[in-house]
Amino acid sequence: MNTLPVVQIHTTPTLLHIDADIGQYSIRQPKAEVQLHTKPSKLTVQSHAIELNVDQSKAFSAYHGGNMIDMNARIYSGIQQLFMQNMAERVQQGNDMAAIHKPGNTIANIVGTNWQAKPFPETRTAASSDNVDVRVFTQAPDIRFEAAESEMNVNVNKPEIEYQRGKLDIYVQQYASIQYTPPTIDMGL
């Protein structure tokens, strides 16, 4: 029986080698620069001195008569009153002398009662616990407050971005090939 010769075909595929590394991003952002300026608050308090007024003029007037003008005014008004009283007494004595017909209205009785001296008008005022006037004047302090002021400046720095490419190596590790092997032919016929 005759067999047909068979041709053998042997193929090898192409093998590609790919070596790839991914790229890398590097992102760096410097810190923001902050400038803060603060004007401090200010509290100003200005206090006023206390005034103390002591008026002792009434007390001095009760002790020794006070100033000359007031003392002279009291003497003058006192002498006027004394004059009026003396005048009234003299008129009364005259009336009593005119009524000599009444018993006890003798000249000796009328003139004999007038031997005591009349007091000089009082030059001092009456003593009292209210003769000293004390006044205290206070004033509220002046208060001023200035609030603090803050000023902030921020400088933002942009991010710094760098990219490093990855590698990509592509090469043929094995080329494609076709190999034909012919059948062996027997020549020995």
KESE-838056 format. One record per residue: residue number from 1; residue in three letters; x, y, z of N, C-alpha, C, O in turn. Coordinates in pm, 1 decimal. Layout:
residues N
(site NUM ala (X Y Z) (X Y Z) (X Y Z) (X Y Z))
...
***
This chain:
residues 189
(site 1 met (85.9 -113.9 0.0) (0.0 0.0 0.0) (90.6 120.1 0.0) (191.7 127.2 69.9))
(site 2 asn (53.5 204.3 -73.3) (133.6 323.2 -89.9) (79.4 432.9 -1.1) (-38.9 467.0 -4.2))
(site 3 thr (166.1 484.3 74.6) (125.6 597.0 160.0) (181.8 724.1 98.8) (288.9 727.7 38.3))
(site 4 leu (107.1 821.2 117.4) (149.3 950.5 63.3) (250.1 1011.9 159.2) (233.8 1004.8 281.0))
(site 5 pro (347.8 1068.7 106.5) (443.0 1131.7 195.8) (379.6 1255.1 262.3) (300.5 1326.8 201.0))
(site 6 val (415.0 1276.6 383.8) (357.7 1388.1 461.4) (470.8 1488.1 487.2) (581.3 1453.3 528.7))
(site 7 val (437.1 1612.5 460.5) (531.7 1720.0 487.8) (499.2 1772.4 629.6) (384.1 1803.0 660.8))
(site 8 gln (596.9 1781.2 709.0) (575.8 1833.5 845.4) (607.3 1983.4 845.6) (709.7 2029.5 795.4))
(site 9 ile (513.1 2055.8 905.0) (531.4 2201.9 919.0) (532.7 2230.5 1069.3) (440.0 2197.7 1143.4))
(site 10 his (641.1 2292.3 1109.0) (654.6 2325.5 1251.4) (668.3 2477.9 1261.1) (758.3 2536.0 1200.4))
(site 11 thr (577.9 2543.6 1338.4) (582.1 2690.3 1352.3) (612.8 2726.6 1497.3) (574.0 2656.5 1590.7))
(site 12 thr (681.4 2834.7 1512.4) (701.7 2891.8 1647.5) (643.2 3032.6 1643.2) (666.6 3108.0 1548.8))
(site 13 pro (568.5 3066.1 1744.8) (505.8 3200.3 1743.2) (607.4 3308.4 1780.3) (716.4 3280.6 1830.3))
(site 14 thr (567.8 3429.8 1754.1) (648.5 3545.0 1794.8) (617.2 3573.7 1941.0) (500.9 3582.2 1980.6))
(site 15 leu (721.1 3588.3 2019.3) (702.7 3624.8 2160.4) (756.4 3765.6 2181.2) (874.1 3793.5 2158.2))
(site 16 leu (668.5 3852.2 2224.7) (708.5 3989.4 2257.1) (728.3 3999.3 2408.1) (651.3 3942.7 2485.7))
(site 17 his (828.7 4069.4 2447.2) (851.3 4093.9 2591.0) (823.4 4242.5 2616.6) (883.0 4329.5 2553.1))
(site 18 ile (733.0 4270.0 2709.5) (697.5 4408.1 2746.4) (729.5 4424.4 2894.3) (677.1 4352.6 2979.4))
(site 19 asp (816.8 4520.4 2922.8) (852.6 4553.3 3061.6) (812.5 4699.6 3082.4) (873.5 4790.2 3025.5))
(site 20 ala (710.9 4721.2 3163.3) (659.1 4857.7 3183.4) (653.9 4887.9 3332.8) (608.0 4806.1 3412.6))
(site 21 asp (700.6 5004.0 3368.3) (684.5 5057.0 3503.9) (595.8 5181.2 3493.0) (609.5 5260.4 3399.7))
(site 22 ile (504.6 5197.0 3589.3) (414.2 5312.3 3582.7) (492.1 5438.5 3620.2) (593.6 5431.9 3689.5))
(site 23 gly (442.7 5553.4 3573.0) (504.2 5681.5 3606.6) (470.7 5720.0 3751.1) (380.0 5663.3 3812.1))
(site 24 gln (543.6 5815.3 3803.6) (521.3 5858.4 3942.2) (499.9 6008.3 3945.9) (572.5 6087.6 3885.9))
(site 25 tyr (396.0 6042.1 4020.2) (369.8 6183.1 4047.1) (431.5 6219.0 4181.1) (427.3 6140.6 4275.9))
(site 26 ser (488.4 6337.6 4187.6) (540.2 6390.6 4314.2) (472.6 6526.9 4333.1) (494.1 6619.9 4255.3))
(site 27 ile (392.4 6536.2 4436.1) (321.1 6661.7 4464.2) (369.6 6713.3 4599.1) (364.9 6642.5 4699.7))
(site 28 arg (415.1 6834.9 4599.2) (462.8 6897.1 4722.3) (407.1 7039.5 4726.9) (414.8 7114.9 4629.9))
(site 29 gln (351.8 7072.7 4840.8) (299.2 7208.9 4855.7) (358.9 7270.9 4981.4) (334.6 7223.1 5092.2))
(site 30 pro (437.5 7377.9 4964.3) (493.3 7445.4 5082.8) (380.5 7503.0 5168.9) (272.2 7535.7 5120.2))
(site 31 lys (409.8 7514.0 5297.0) (309.3 7568.2 5389.8) (275.3 7711.9 5352.8) (357.6 7785.9 5298.8))
(site 32 ala (152.6 7748.7 5383.3) (110.3 7886.5 5360.4) (184.2 7978.3 5457.7) (215.5 7939.8 5570.4))
(site 33 glu (210.7 8098.4 5412.5) (276.8 8196.8 5497.7) (169.2 8285.7 5559.1) (93.1 8352.1 5488.8))
(site 34 val (165.2 8284.9 5691.4) (62.8 8361.2 5763.4) (131.0 8474.2 5839.1) (224.4 8452.1 5916.3))
(site 35 gln (83.0 8594.7 5815.7) (133.2 8711.3 5888.8) (16.6 8767.0 5970.5) (-86.6 8805.8 5915.7))
(site 36 leu (34.9 8770.0 6099.7) (-70.7 8815.9 6189.2) (-19.6 8937.9 6265.2) (79.0 8930.3 6338.7))
(site 37 his (-87.4 9048.9 6246.5) (-54.3 9172.6 6317.6) (-171.5 9205.5 6408.2) (-285.4 9216.0 6362.7))
(site 38 thr (-143.3 9221.4 6535.0) (-249.1 9251.6 6632.0) (-215.5 9379.8 6704.4) (-107.4 9394.9 6761.3))
(site 39 lys (-310.6 9472.4 6701.2) (-298.0 9595.0 6781.9) (-373.5 9566.8 6910.4) (-494.6 9544.5 6906.4))
(site 40 pro (-305.6 9567.0 7024.5) (-373.5 9527.5 7148.5) (-482.1 9627.8 7187.2) (-479.6 9744.4 7148.0))
(site 41 ser (-576.2 9578.2 7264.6) (-680.9 9666.3 7314.9) (-621.2 9763.6 7416.3) (-516.5 9738.2 7475.8))
(site 42 lys (-689.9 9873.9 7433.7) (-636.5 9978.6 7521.6) (-749.1 10027.5 7612.2) (-855.5 10068.2 7565.6))
(site 43 leu (-723.1 10022.4 7741.4) (-819.5 10070.3 7840.7) (-756.7 10189.2 7912.2) (-651.3 10177.9 7974.8))
(site 44 thr (-824.1 10303.2 7901.4) (-775.4 10424.9 7965.5) (-877.1 10467.5 8070.5) (-994.5 10488.9 8040.1))
(site 45 val (-831.3 10479.0 8192.1) (-917.5 10523.5 8301.7) (-855.2 10649.1 8361.0) (-742.2 10647.3 8410.0))
(site 46 gln (-930.8 10757.6 8355.5) (-883.5 10882.6 8413.5) (-976.6 10918.2 8528.4) (-1094.9 10946.0 8508.6))
(site 47 ser (-921.4 10916.9 8647.3) (-1003.6 10948.4 8763.7) (-980.6 11093.7 8804.0) (-873.8 11150.7 8781.5))
(site 48 his (-1082.5 11150.5 8863.2) (-1077.6 11289.9 8904.8) (-1062.8 11295.8 9056.8) (-1112.9 11210.3 9129.8))
(site 49 ala (-993.7 11397.2 9100.5) (-972.9 11412.5 9244.4) (-1105.2 11445.5 9313.1) (-1191.5 11513.1 9257.2))
(site 50 ile (-1118.1 11396.6 9433.7) (-1237.4 11425.0 9513.5) (-1219.6 11563.2 9575.6) (-1113.9 11595.0 9630.1))
(site 51 glu (-1325.3 11645.2 9566.5) (-1320.5 11778.0 9626.4) (-1394.7 11774.0 9758.8) (-1508.7 11728.2 9767.5))
(site 52 leu (-1327.3 11822.9 9861.0) (-1387.8 11830.7 9993.9) (-1393.5 11977.4 10032.5) (-1290.7 12043.4 10047.5))
(site 53 asn (-1515.2 12027.3 10048.3) (-1534.6 12166.2 10088.9) (-1592.0 12167.0 10229.6) (-1696.5 12107.7 10256.4))
(site 54 val (-1521.8 12235.1 10318.5) (-1567.3 12248.5 10457.4) (-1592.0 12397.2 10481.5) (-1499.4 12478.1 10475.7))
(site 55 asp (-1717.0 12432.0 10508.4) (-1753.8 12570.8 10536.2) (-1775.9 12584.4 10687.0) (-1874.7 12534.5 10740.9))
(site 56 gln (-1682.0 12653.0 10754.8) (-1689.4 12670.1 10899.3) (-1728.9 12812.9 10937.6) (-1714.8 12853.5 11053.0))
(site 57 ser (-1777.8 12887.5 10840.4) (-1807.8 13027.7 10869.3) (-1915.3 13042.2 10976.6) (-1907.7 13133.4 11058.9))
(site 58 lys (-2015.6 12953.7 10977.1) (-2119.3 12960.6 11082.0) (-2060.0 12926.1 11218.7) (-2098.5 12985.0 11319.7))
(site 59 ala (-1967.3 12831.7 11222.1) (-1904.4 12794.6 11349.1) (-1818.3 12910.0 11400.5) (-1821.2 12941.8 11519.3))
(site 60 phe (-1740.8 12973.4 11309.5) (-1659.8 13087.4 11351.2) (-1748.9 13202.7 11397.4) (-1715.3 13277.0 11489.6))
(site 61 ser (-1863.8 13215.0 11330.0) (-1957.5 13319.7 11369.7) (-2011.1 13293.0 11510.5) (-2035.4 13386.9 11586.1))
(site 62 ala (-2029.9 13164.5 11546.4) (-2077.9 13130.4 11680.5) (-1965.0 13141.4 11783.0) (-1991.4 13172.9 11899.0))
(site 63 tyr (-1837.5 13115.9 11742.5) (-1726.1 13121.0 11836.5) (-1687.9 13264.9 11871.6) (-1686.1 13303.0 11988.6))
(site 64 his (-1657.5 13344.3 11768.5) (-1603.6 13477.9 11795.4) (-1668.4 13586.6 11710.0) (-1615.6 13697.4 11700.1))
(site 65 gly (-1781.1 13555.8 11648.9) (-1853.3 13659.6 11574.9) (-1832.9 13656.0 11425.7) (-1906.2 13723.0 11353.0))
(site 66 gly (-1736.8 13581.0 11377.0) (-1716.5 13568.6 11233.2) (-1645.6 13688.3 11174.2) (-1567.4 13754.3 11242.6))
(site 67 asn (-1672.0 13716.9 11047.9) (-1602.1 13828.7 10982.1) (-1663.1 13962.0 11026.5) (-1773.9 13965.8 11080.0))
(site 68 met (-1590.7 14069.1 11004.0) (-1628.6 14202.0 11055.1) (-1758.7 14252.1 10995.1) (-1837.3 14316.7 11064.3))
(site 69 ile (-1782.6 14224.1 10869.7) (-1904.2 14276.2 10804.7) (-2027.8 14214.8 10869.4) (-2122.1 14285.8 10904.3))
(site 70 asp (-2026.9 14080.6 10885.4) (-2143.5 14015.1 10947.2) (-2158.4 14057.6 11093.6) (-2270.2 14079.6 11140.2))
(site 71 met (-2046.3 14069.3 11166.8) (-2053.6 14107.3 11307.3) (-2108.0 14250.4 11321.6) (-2191.4 14276.5 11408.2))
(site 72 asn (-2061.8 14341.1 11238.4) (-2112.4 14479.2 11241.5) (-2260.7 14484.5 11208.4) (-2334.8 14564.2 11265.9))
(site 73 ala (-2304.7 14398.5 11114.5) (-2447.5 14396.4 11080.2) (-2529.9 14349.1 11200.1) (-2637.9 14402.9 11224.8))
(site 74 arg (-2481.7 14250.2 11274.6) (-2554.3 14202.0 11392.2) (-2557.0 14309.6 11502.6) (-2659.1 14329.6 11568.5))
(site 75 ile (-2443.4 14378.0 11521.2) (-2439.5 14485.2 11622.4) (-2536.7 14596.3 11584.2) (-2610.4 14647.3 11668.6))
(site 76 tyr (-2536.4 14633.4 11456.2) (-2623.2 14742.4 11411.4) (-2769.6 14706.3 11432.6) (-2846.6 14786.4 11485.8))
(site 77 ser (-2809.0 14583.6 11390.2) (-2950.2 14546.8 11408.0) (-2983.0 14529.6 11556.5) (-3095.5 14557.5 11598.0))
(site 78 gly (-2885.9 14483.6 11637.6) (-2908.9 14469.7 11781.5) (-2924.9 14604.2 11849.5) (-3007.9 14618.7 11939.2))
(site 79 ile (-2846.4 14702.9 11808.0) (-2857.0 14836.8 11867.0) (-2991.7 14898.8 11830.4) (-3052.7 14968.4 11911.5))
(site 80 gln (-3037.9 14872.9 11706.8) (-3170.8 14923.8 11669.2) (-3278.3 14865.1 11760.0) (-3367.0 14936.9 11806.1))
(site 81 gln (-3270.4 14735.6 11785.6) (-3369.5 14672.5 11873.8) (-3357.5 14727.0 12016.7) (-3458.8 14754.4 12081.1))
(site 82 leu (-3235.0 14742.7 12066.0) (-3215.5 14799.0 12199.6) (-3272.0 14940.9 12208.7) (-3337.6 14977.1 12306.4))
(site 83 phe (-3245.6 15018.6 12106.7) (-3297.0 15155.6 12104.1) (-3448.9 15156.0 12110.8) (-3508.9 15234.0 12184.8))
(site 84 met (-3510.8 15066.9 12031.7) (-3658.1 15060.2 12031.0) (-3710.8 15013.5 12166.8) (-3812.1 15064.6 12214.6))
(site 85 gln (-3642.6 14916.4 12229.3) (-3686.3 14869.7 12362.4) (-3669.9 14981.6 12466.5) (-3759.2 15006.1 12547.6))
(site 86 asn (-3555.9 15047.6 12462.2) (-3533.3 15158.7 12557.1) (-3636.4 15270.2 12536.6) (-3687.3 15329.0 12632.1))
(site 87 met (-3664.8 15296.7 12410.7) (-3764.3 15399.6 12380.8) (-3900.3 15359.3 12438.0) (-3971.6 15442.1 12494.9))
(site 88 ala (-3935.8 15230.6 12422.4) (-4064.7 15183.2 12474.7) (-4066.5 15191.7 12626.6) (-4169.3 15226.6 12684.7))
(site 89 glu (-3954.7 15160.4 12692.6) (-3948.3 15169.5 12838.9) (-3962.7 15315.2 12885.1) (-4032.5 15342.5 12982.8))
(site 90 arg (-3897.4 15408.2 12815.5) (-3906.3 15549.3 12853.4) (-4049.2 15602.1 12836.3) (-4099.2 15679.6 12917.9))
(site 91 val (-4112.9 15557.6 12727.8) (-4253.1 15599.6 12707.9) (-4339.3 15545.5 12821.2) (-4424.7 15616.0 12875.0))
(site 92 gln (-4315.3 15417.1 12857.3) (-4392.9 15357.6 12966.9) (-4365.9 15430.7 13097.8) (-4458.6 15454.3 13175.3))
(site 93 gln (-4239.3 15467.4 13123.9) (-4206.6 15542.2 13245.2) (-4275.2 15679.2 13243.6) (-4323.8 15727.1 13346.1))
(site 94 gly (-4278.0 15739.3 13127.9) (-4346.1 15869.2 13117.4) (-4495.0 15856.3 13145.6) (-4553.6 15942.0 13211.8))
(site 95 asn (-4555.7 15750.5 13096.3) (-4697.8 15726.6 13119.0) (-4724.5 15700.4 13267.3) (-4823.7 15746.0 13324.3))
(site 96 asp (-4630.0 15623.6 13328.6) (-4647.0 15594.9 13471.5) (-4632.6 15724.6 13553.1) (-4705.7 15743.6 13650.3))
(site 97 met (-4541.4 15812.5 13516.1) (-4523.8 15939.0 13588.4) (-4644.4 16030.7 13568.9) (-4680.3 16109.0 13656.9))
(site 98 ala (-4704.9 16018.9 13452.7) (-4823.2 16101.6 13429.1) (-4938.3 16055.4 13517.0) (-5024.9 16134.9 13553.6))
(site 99 ala (-4939.1 15927.0 13551.0) (-5045.6 15873.7 13638.0) (-4996.2 15872.9 13781.0) (-4995.2 15767.5 13844.6))
(site 100 ile (-4955.6 15986.4 13833.2) (-4899.9 15998.2 13967.4) (-5007.6 15980.4 14073.8) (-4977.6 15955.4 14190.6))
(site 101 his (-5131.2 15993.2 14032.7) (-5239.9 15979.5 14127.1) (-5262.0 15834.6 14168.6) (-5333.3 15808.8 14265.6))
(site 102 lys (-5203.3 15741.4 14098.3) (-5219.7 15599.9 14133.5) (-5118.2 15565.3 14240.4) (-5006.3 15616.5 14237.1))
(site 103 pro (-5154.0 15479.5 14335.8) (-5057.6 15443.6 14437.8) (-4943.2 15361.5 14378.7) (-4968.1 15278.8 14291.0))
(site 104 gly (-4822.7 15380.3 14421.7) (-4703.3 15308.3 14375.2) (-4639.6 15373.9 14255.5) (-4532.1 15330.0 14214.8))
(site 105 asn (-4697.8 15475.1 14196.7) (-4641.3 15544.4 14081.6) (-4565.9 15669.2 14128.7) (-4597.6 15781.1 14088.3))
(site 106 thr (-4470.7 15649.1 14210.4) (-4389.7 15762.0 14254.9) (-4266.2 15768.6 14168.2) (-4231.9 15671.5 14100.8))
(site 107 ile (-4200.0 15881.2 14169.4) (-4079.9 15899.8 14087.3) (-3971.2 15804.9 14136.2) (-3893.9 15752.7 14055.9))
(site 108 ala (-3964.6 15782.4 14265.6) (-3861.9 15691.7 14319.0) (-3886.0 15550.5 14271.6) (-3791.6 15478.0 14240.1))
(site 109 asn (-4011.1 15511.1 14266.3) (-4041.7 15373.8 14219.3) (-4014.7 15359.5 14069.8) (-3966.3 15255.7 14024.6))
(site 110 ile (-4045.3 15461.7 13995.1) (-4031.9 15451.4 13848.5) (-3884.0 15461.3 13809.9) (-3835.2 15377.9 13733.6))
(site 111 val (-3814.2 15558.5 13859.5) (-3674.4 15577.1 13822.2) (-3585.4 15477.6 13895.1) (-3479.7 15443.4 13842.2))
(site 112 gly (-3620.7 15430.5 14009.6) (-3538.9 15338.6 14087.5) (-3527.3 15200.9 14026.0) (-3435.4 15126.7 14060.6))
(site 113 thr (-3617.1 15163.7 13936.1) (-3608.9 15030.7 13871.7) (-3517.3 15031.4 13750.7) (-3491.5 14926.5 13691.7))
(site 114 asn (-3468.8 15146.5 13714.0) (-3391.3 15158.2 13590.1) (-3243.5 15174.4 13618.6) (-3175.9 15249.8 13548.6))
(site 115 trp (-3192.1 15107.7 13717.1) (-3051.8 15124.1 13754.0) (-2960.0 15018.8 13692.7) (-2838.4 15037.8 13692.5))
(site 116 gln (-3015.5 14905.0 13639.2) (-2930.7 14798.5 13583.0) (-2890.4 14833.3 13438.8) (-2967.6 14892.9 13363.6))
(site 117 ala (-2765.6 14793.8 13402.1) (-2713.9 14822.4 13267.2) (-2779.6 14728.3 13166.6) (-2806.9 14611.6 13194.6))
(site 118 lys (-2802.8 14782.7 13051.7) (-2859.0 14702.1 12941.9) (-2744.1 14629.8 12871.0) (-2639.0 14689.4 12847.2))
(site 119 pro (-2763.3 14501.5 12837.1) (-2653.3 14429.0 12771.4) (-2630.7 14480.7 12629.5) (-2722.3 14526.8 12561.4))
(site 120 phe (-2501.7 14470.6 12587.6) (-2465.6 14508.2 12451.1) (-2522.3 14401.7 12356.9) (-2533.4 14285.9 12397.3))
(site 121 pro (-2558.2 14435.8 12234.6) (-2613.1 14334.7 12142.7) (-2513.5 14219.9 12121.5) (-2392.2 14240.7 12118.5))
(site 122 glu (-2566.5 14101.5 12107.3) (-2484.1 13981.2 12086.9) (-2415.2 13989.8 11950.8) (-2479.2 14012.4 11848.1))
(site 123 thr (-2283.7 13971.3 11952.8) (-2207.3 13976.9 11826.9) (-2191.6 13839.6 11764.6) (-2149.1 13827.7 11649.6))
(site 124 arg (-2225.4 13736.9 11839.1) (-2210.9 13600.0 11788.4) (-2346.7 13543.3 11750.9) (-2450.6 13589.8 11797.7))
(site 125 thr (-2343.4 13439.8 11663.8) (-2467.4 13370.5 11628.4) (-2483.9 13252.2 11722.8) (-2394.1 13219.7 11800.5))
(site 126 ala (-2598.4 13189.6 11714.8) (-2626.7 13077.6 11804.3) (-2539.6 12957.5 11767.8) (-2514.5 12930.4 11650.3))
(site 127 ala (-2494.2 12886.3 11870.8) (-2414.3 12765.2 11848.1) (-2508.4 12651.2 11812.1) (-2617.8 12639.0 11867.1))
(site 128 ser (-2462.9 12567.0 11717.5) (-2546.3 12454.1 11671.8) (-2454.7 12346.6 11614.5) (-2341.9 12374.0 11573.4))
(site 129 ser (-2505.8 12223.1 11612.8) (-2426.3 12114.5 11553.0) (-2426.9 12122.5 11400.7) (-2349.0 12053.6 11334.8))
(site 130 asp (-2514.0 12205.8 11344.4) (-2520.7 12221.0 11197.9) (-2438.3 12338.8 11148.6) (-2453.1 12379.3 11033.3))
(site 131 asn (-2352.1 12395.0 11232.1) (-2276.6 12513.2 11192.3) (-2162.9 12483.0 11094.8) (-2111.2 12574.7 11031.1))
(site 132 val (-2123.7 12358.0 11082.0) (-2017.0 12322.0 10987.5) (-2081.0 12247.9 10871.2) (-2143.0 12143.1 10889.3))
(site 133 asp (-2065.1 12303.6 10751.4) (-2117.5 12240.1 10630.1) (-2003.2 12167.2 10560.7) (-1901.2 12227.2 10526.9))
(site 134 val (-2021.7 12036.8 10540.0) (-1920.7 11954.9 10471.8) (-1983.0 11906.1 10341.9) (-2088.6 11842.9 10341.9))
(site 135 arg (-1916.0 11936.6 10231.0) (-1964.0 11891.7 10099.7) (-1851.6 11814.0 10031.4) (-1736.9 11858.4 10024.7))
(site 136 val (-1888.2 11698.8 9982.0) (-1792.5 11614.9 9909.0) (-1841.2 11604.1 9765.0) (-1952.7 11558.8 9739.1))
(site 137 phe (-1756.5 11646.1 9672.3) (-1790.0 11639.7 9530.6) (-1709.0 11527.3 9467.1) (-1585.9 11529.3 9468.6))
(site 138 thr (-1778.6 11430.9 9412.3) (-1711.9 11321.4 9340.1) (-1756.8 11324.5 9195.4) (-1866.8 11369.9 9163.6))
(site 139 gln (-1672.3 11276.8 9110.7) (-1702.2 11271.1 8968.8) (-1664.3 11132.9 8917.7) (-1557.9 11079.9 8949.8))
(site 140 ala (-1752.6 11076.3 8838.4) (-1725.7 10942.5 8785.3) (-1600.8 10945.7 8697.5) (-1576.1 11045.1 8629.2))
(site 141 pro (-1522.4 10838.8 8698.4) (-1401.0 10838.1 8615.6) (-1436.0 10833.2 8466.4) (-1540.5 10781.4 8426.8))
(site 142 asp (-1346.2 10888.2 8385.7) (-1360.7 10880.5 8240.4) (-1295.5 10750.6 8194.3) (-1175.7 10729.5 8213.3))
(site 143 ile (-1375.5 10664.7 8134.0) (-1325.5 10533.9 8090.0) (-1338.0 10527.5 7938.1) (-1445.6 10547.6 7881.8))
(site 144 arg (-1225.1 10499.0 7873.4) (-1223.8 10481.2 7728.1) (-1164.6 10343.9 7697.7) (-1061.9 10304.6 7753.2))
(site 145 phe (-1231.8 10272.7 7608.7) (-1183.8 10140.7 7569.8) (-1172.9 10134.9 7419.0) (-1269.2 10162.6 7347.5))
(site 146 glu (-1055.0 10098.6 7371.1) (-1033.7 10078.2 7228.1) (-1013.7 9929.2 7206.9) (-922.8 9868.3 7263.2))
(site 147 ala (-1099.8 9872.1 7125.0) (-1094.5 9728.1 7102.3) (-968.5 9690.8 7024.0) (-913.5 9771.4 6949.0))
(site 148 ala (-925.6 9568.6 7043.3) (-808.3 9518.6 6971.1) (-843.3 9501.2 6823.3) (-957.3 9471.6 6787.8))
(site 149 glu (-743.2 9520.2 6739.2) (-761.4 9501.2 6595.4) (-660.6 9397.1 6547.9) (-541.2 9406.0 6576.3))
(site 150 ser (-711.3 9299.3 6475.8) (-623.7 9194.3 6422.0) (-629.6 9198.9 6270.4) (-736.1 9214.9 6210.8))
(site 151 glu (-513.2 9184.3 6209.7) (-503.5 9183.6 6064.9) (-422.9 9060.7 6025.6) (-310.0 9041.9 6070.8))
(site 152 met (-482.9 8976.6 5940.1) (-415.4 8853.4 5901.8) (-398.7 8850.4 5750.0) (-495.0 8868.6 5675.4))
(site 153 asn (-275.5 8827.2 5705.6) (-245.1 8811.2 5563.5) (-196.5 8668.2 5542.3) (-104.9 8621.7 5610.2))
(site 154 val (-258.6 8599.9 5448.1) (-221.3 8461.3 5418.3) (-175.3 8454.1 5272.9) (-249.8 8489.6 5181.6))
(site 155 asn (-51.6 8407.9 5252.2) (-0.2 8383.7 5117.8) (4.1 8233.1 5096.6) (81.4 8161.3 5160.1))
(site 156 val (-80.9 8187.8 5005.7) (-88.3 8044.5 4977.5) (10.2 8012.1 4866.3) (8.4 8075.7 4760.9))
(site 157 asn (95.4 7914.2 4888.9) (191.8 7870.7 4787.0) (127.9 7764.1 4699.1) (58.0 7674.7 4746.9))
(site 158 lys (153.8 7776.0 4570.0) (97.4 7678.0 4475.4) (166.2 7543.3 4493.4) (283.2 7536.8 4531.4))
(site 159 pro (92.9 7436.1 4466.0) (158.1 7304.9 4476.0) (260.7 7286.4 4363.5) (243.4 7335.1 4251.8))
(site 160 glu (367.1 7214.8 4397.2) (471.3 7183.2 4298.7) (450.5 7038.0 4256.7) (464.1 6946.2 4337.5))
(site 161 ile (417.8 7019.0 4130.2) (384.8 6885.5 4078.6) (494.2 6842.8 3981.7) (527.3 6915.4 3887.9))
(site 162 glu (550.0 6724.4 4004.9) (650.1 6667.0 3914.4) (601.4 6528.9 3871.1) (542.2 6454.4 3949.3))
(site 163 tyr (627.8 6497.0 3744.8) (590.3 6364.7 3694.0) (714.1 6300.1 3635.3) (779.9 6357.0 3548.3))
(site 164 gln (745.3 6181.7 3683.2) (856.1 6104.4 3628.3) (794.9 5990.5 3547.5) (719.3 5907.6 3598.1))
(site 165 arg (831.9 5990.7 3418.1) (774.2 5887.3 3331.7) (825.9 5750.0 3371.4) (939.7 5733.1 3415.2))
(site 166 gly (739.9 5655.7 3354.6) (782.2 5517.7 3376.8) (857.0 5466.5 3253.6) (866.1 5535.8 3152.3))
(site 167 lys (909.2 5346.9 3263.3) (980.8 5292.3 3147.4) (890.2 5193.6 3074.9) (803.0 5129.5 3133.4))
(site 168 leu (914.5 5185.0 2948.4) (840.3 5089.6 2866.1) (942.2 5027.7 2770.1) (989.3 5092.4 2676.6))
(site 169 asp (974.8 4901.1 2795.6) (1067.7 4827.7 2708.5) (987.9 4720.4 2636.4) (927.8 4632.7 2698.6))
(site 170 ile (988.5 4728.8 2507.2) (922.3 4626.0 2425.1) (1028.0 4569.4 2330.8) (1092.8 4642.0 2255.4))
(site 171 tyr (1042.6 4440.6 2337.6) (1135.3 4376.4 2243.1) (1083.5 4237.5 2209.8) (999.7 4180.5 2279.6))
(site 172 val (1137.1 4185.8 2100.1) (1096.0 4052.8 2053.9) (1186.5 3951.2 2121.3) (1308.1 3948.6 2102.1))
(site 173 gln (1123.1 3870.0 2198.9) (1199.5 3767.8 2269.3) (1220.4 3646.3 2176.5) (1321.1 3576.0 2185.1))
(site 174 gln (1124.8 3625.0 2090.5) (1134.8 3509.1 1998.4) (1062.7 3547.6 1872.1) (947.6 3591.0 1872.9))
(site 175 tyr (1134.6 3530.1 1763.8) (1073.5 3560.6 1636.2) (991.0 3442.8 1589.5) (1016.9 3328.3 1626.5))
(site 176 ala (892.3 3471.8 1508.7) (810.1 3365.1 1452.7) (891.8 3291.5 1345.0) (971.6 3350.3 1272.0))
(site 177 ser (868.2 3164.1 1339.6) (940.6 3087.4 1236.5) (852.5 2972.0 1187.6) (765.7 2921.4 1258.7))
(site 178 ile (878.0 2935.3 1069.5) (808.8 2819.3 1011.6) (918.9 2725.3 962.0) (1012.1 2764.6 891.8))
(site 179 gln (903.3 2601.1 1001.8) (1002.7 2500.5 962.1) (928.8 2388.5 889.3) (834.9 2328.9 942.1))
(site 180 tyr (973.4 2361.5 767.5) (913.8 2252.7 687.5) (1008.4 2134.6 690.9) (1127.4 2146.4 661.8))
(site 181 thr (954.4 2024.3 725.8) (1035.6 1900.1 721.4) (973.3 1811.4 610.6) (860.8 1763.2 623.6))
(site 182 pro (1049.4 1792.0 502.7) (994.1 1706.5 394.5) (998.5 1559.0 434.7) (1078.2 1517.7 518.9))
(site 183 pro (913.7 1484.0 374.1) (914.2 1340.8 405.2) (1041.4 1275.5 347.3) (1102.3 1323.2 251.6))
(site 184 thr (1075.2 1168.8 408.9) (1188.8 1097.8 354.9) (1139.6 1014.0 236.5) (1034.9 949.3 240.7))
(site 185 ile (1216.1 1018.6 137.4) (1179.5 942.3 15.3) (1274.9 823.1 9.6) (1397.0 835.0 19.9))
(site 186 asp (1210.7 707.4 -7.4) (1287.2 584.7 -17.5) (1325.1 565.9 -164.2) (1236.3 551.7 -248.2))
(site 187 met (1450.2 565.4 -196.3) (1497.3 556.3 -333.5) (1526.9 409.5 -371.7) (1569.2 378.0 -482.9))
(site 188 gly (1505.8 335.4 -287.0) (1538.0 196.8 -316.3) (1426.0 125.6 -385.4) (1382.7 23.1 -332.6))
(site 189 leu (1383.3 161.0 -478.0) (1285.7 84.3 -552.1) (1347.1 -11.9 -644.4) (1276.3 -84.4 -714.2))
***
